Amino acid sequence: MKREFDDKVWIGRSDSGEPGDTRRVFDEIAPFSGDTIAQGEPVIIGFGSDEGVRRNLGRVGAARGPEALRRALAGLPAKGEGPVFDAGDVVCENGDLEAAQEELAQTVRDVLARGGLPLVLGGGHEVAWGTYSGLRAHLGHDPWRKLLIVNFDAHFDLRQTRPANSGTPFDQIACDCAARGDAFRYVCFGISDLANTAALFEHAGKLGVRHILDADMQESQLAARLDDLDDMLAEVDDVYLSIDLDVLPAATAPGVSAPAALGVPLSVLEAMVKRVQASGKLRAADIAEYNPSLDQDKRTARVAARLAHRLM
């Protein structure tokens, strides 16, 4: 089901009586009407689903994430001169995850066709299959163009069980690439060796997945990780970026289904996200697994909003 743009969630403090530019994000929000917009203009899409988390036996509540993230983003300083568009929410109803993912894919495709940059706010990490499907449909089958999938996540999300859930989206993408005869270019930064079974590491190896452990993504290693990322970005034409908030330490992001014992520091994650954004190759992005019911002092919401702001 599609839920249209709701301006009531875009509220915040007004400093209009102060000198200078006092605009905040809520001042610049406009409904996405389907018209052609400036190339790369951000378009927010909500994905209200935690059906994939439920199927994966996780802690549900992420379906309410998009509204809470909009509220956290609303009061941040405005970015740039142009508007920020909101295309409303795709909502999973009656457990029909597949229909919701299909509708999300169509929305992502529509945004891309009109020049926008889809920024999808989840929702569980089942969002990834919908975002990828829309991007893939937009790109078509060009054997000369190379797509890199960059995932910041404590988990590979390469489970092979079906029906699909929040732990299967990148295996679904791998299967789609194989069916198309395309290379599966997937790198996962922040993998926890204690949150993935030996079978998942073996499956990742068979698929040629590149991964960096959370222990190797601390602040002292940031320069090396940026070099790694630069090398990967140089080899491709297009990038799909996915951020699972459970890649962050539990103290930074408590509002997720599976909080991380170690995690990747926010400063490292933010620097790498900014490097992807600066490459000029980012075509679509999503932020997954925010669960407001598990958050403390809205810490996770503020972190997610900060990351979304960097991508805008």
N, C-alpha and C positions, 0 to 999 in steps of 0.2 A: 504494500500500500504506500502511496506517496502522500506525505503531509506537507502542505505548502508553507512558504515563508511566513514566519511569525515574528513580527517586529517587537512583540512584548518581551522577548527574552533579551533583546539588545538594548539594555539600559545601563546607565552608569552616571558617575559624578560629572557635572558640568562646571568647568572653570572659565566660562565665557567672559566673566568680568575681569579676568587677568590679562595682562598684555602678552602679545606674542601668539604663537600657534598653540592653542589649547585643545585641539581636536583629539578625540579618542576614537577607537575603532567603531563604537556604536554610532558615532556621528557620520561615518562613511559607509555604513551598510546600506545596500540596495538589493531588492529582490532580483534574482536572475530570471529574466523574462524570456530567454531563448534567442534574443537578438545577438548578432555578432558583436564581440567586444574586443578590446585591445589585446594583442597577442601576449599571452602569459599572465593576464589579469587573474588574480586568485578568485576561485568560486568555491565556497564552502558547501559541502554536502554532508548531511547527517545520516548515519546508518544505525538506526535504533534496533539492535539485535543482540541478544545473548543466548539465542537458541543453540549456536555452535558451542558456547561454553557449557551449556546444560548437557548437550550430547557428549561433551568431553569430560563430564563429571567435575566441572569446576564450580566456582562460587558465582552464582548469577547476580545480575544487577547492572551490567554494562549497557543494557538497552536504554538506560536513562542518561548515559554519558554525553550524547551530543548536546542536549539542552544545557547541562551543567558546564560543559566546556565553552559554549557560546557565552554564557554569563561571565565566566572567568576571563574570556578574551575581550569582552565588550569594553571594559574600562582601561585597557592598555592604550598607549599613545598611538595615534593614527600612523599608518605606514604610507609614505609616498603621497602623490597628488591625486591618484585615481580612486574610485570607489572599491569597496570589497563586496562582492556579490554573494548572496545566499540563495541556494537552490532548494532549500527545504530539506525534509527528511525522507529517506526510504525506511519503512518500518516493517519488521517481520511480524506477521500475524499468524496465529493458530499453528505456530511451529513450522511454517512453510519457509524454511531457510532458502531453499533453492529458488523459489519465486522472488524472494527479497534480493538475493544476489543477482538474479537476472535483471531486476528493475534497477538496481544500483549500477550494473554494467551499462545499461542503456543511458542512465543519467550521466555517467562519466563520459560516455561516447558523445553525447549531445554537447556537453561542456567543451570537450576537446574540438569538436567540429566547428564550434563558434569562436575558437581562439583562446579559451580560458585554460587555467591550470587547476584541475580538480584537487581540492584539499578535503579529504573525507575524514570526518570525525566519527569514530566508533564509540560504542559497539565492540563486540568481541573480535578476535583476529580472523574470524571467518570473513570479515570485511575484505581481506586481501584477494580472495578469489573474485569478488565482484569488481574491485578496482582494476585488477589485472585484466579481467575479461573485457571491460570497457576500453581499456587502453589498447589491448591486442586487436580488438575490432576496429579501432580507429587507425592503427598503424597498418593494418592489412598484412599481407604476406609479401615482404620485400626481402629476398635472400641476401641483399647487400647491407641491410640495416641491422645493427646489433643492439639488442635490448639487455641492459643489466638490471637485475633485481637486487636492491640493497635493503637488507632487513636488519634492524637493530632489535635484538631479541635474545632472551635467555634460552629460548627453545628453537629447535630447527623447524617445528611445525611441518614435519615431513611424514606424519603418520599415514599409513596406507589403508587403515580401516575405512569402511563406508557403511552408512551414509556419512557424508562430509560433516566435519565439525571444526572447532576453532584450532585443532591441532593438525589439520590436513591440508590447508590451502596451498602450501608450496609443493606438496606432492601432487596435488591436482594440476598446478601450473607445470610441473615436470612432465606429467602425462600429456598435457596439452601440447607442450613443445615437441615431445616425441611424436605425437600424432601428426603434427605439422611438418616434421622434419627439421625443426629449428633447434639450435643449441640452447641448452638450459644454463643460462649464466646467472647464478645465484650465489651471493655472498651473505653470510650471516655474522654480524659483529656482536660479541657479548655472550656467546654461548656458555652456559654453565655445564661443566662436566658432571655435576651432581643432579642436574635436572633433565638429563637425556640418557636413555639407556644405551647399552653397547650396540643394540640392534639399530637404533637411530643413527649412531655414528657410522655404523657399517653401511646403512642405506645412503647416508649423505656421501660417503666415499664413493659408492658405486655410481652415484649421480654426478660426481665431479663437483660437488658443492665446496666452495671455499668458506672457511670459518675461522674466526679468531675468538679464543676463549676470553671470558670476562677478566681472568687473572692477567691477561696480556693487554688489557685496555684501561689501565690505570693512568693517572696523570703523567707519570714519568715516562710513559710509552707513547704519549700522544703524537709526537713528531714522527715516529716510525709508522704509526697507524695512518696518519695523514699521507705519508709517502705511499703506503700500500694502496690507499683509496685513490690517490692521484693516478697511480699506474693503471688501476682498473677503469677509471673514468676515461682515461686516454684511449682505451681500446674499443669504446662503444660509441653509439650515436644517441641512444635514448636511455633514460633511467627511470625506473619506478622505485620510489622510496617508501618503505613501510617501517613504522616505529611502533613496537610493542612496548608499552610503558613499563612492563615487568622487567625490562633490561636494566632499569635503574635500581639503586639500592632501596631496600624496604623503607628506610628512614626518609628517603626523598620521595618515593612513590608508594605509599601504603595502600592506595586505593586501586588495587588490581587483584585479579583472581589468584595469582601465584606470586607473592612478594619475593624479591631476591635477597638471599643472605649476603652476597658480596655485591654484585651488580657493577654497572659502569657509571662512573661519576658524571653528573650532569654537565660539568664543564667539558668533558671529553665528548660526550654525545652531541652537545650543542656545536662544538667546533667542527665535528665531522658532518653534521647536518648542514651547517653553513657552507662547507666545502662542496657538498653535493649541489646545493642551491646555486652556488657561484659558478658551477661548471657550465651553465647554460643548457644542460642536457636533461634537466628534470622535466618530465612530462606529466606525472601524477604522483600524489603522495597520500598516505593515510596515517592516522594516529589511532592505535587500537588499545582495547582492554581497560579503558578508564571505567571504574565502578564507583559511582558517588556514594553508594551505601557503605562502602568499606574505607572511605577516605577519612583522614584526620586533619582538621583545621583547613580543609580544602588545599592541602599541600600538593596533592597529585594534580588537581585541576589547574593550579597555578603553573606547575611545571609543564603540563600539556599545552596550556595557553601560551607559555613562553616559546615553546618549540613551534607551535602553529604560527606565532607572530614572526619568527625567523624565516618561515617559509613563504610569507606573504609579500 
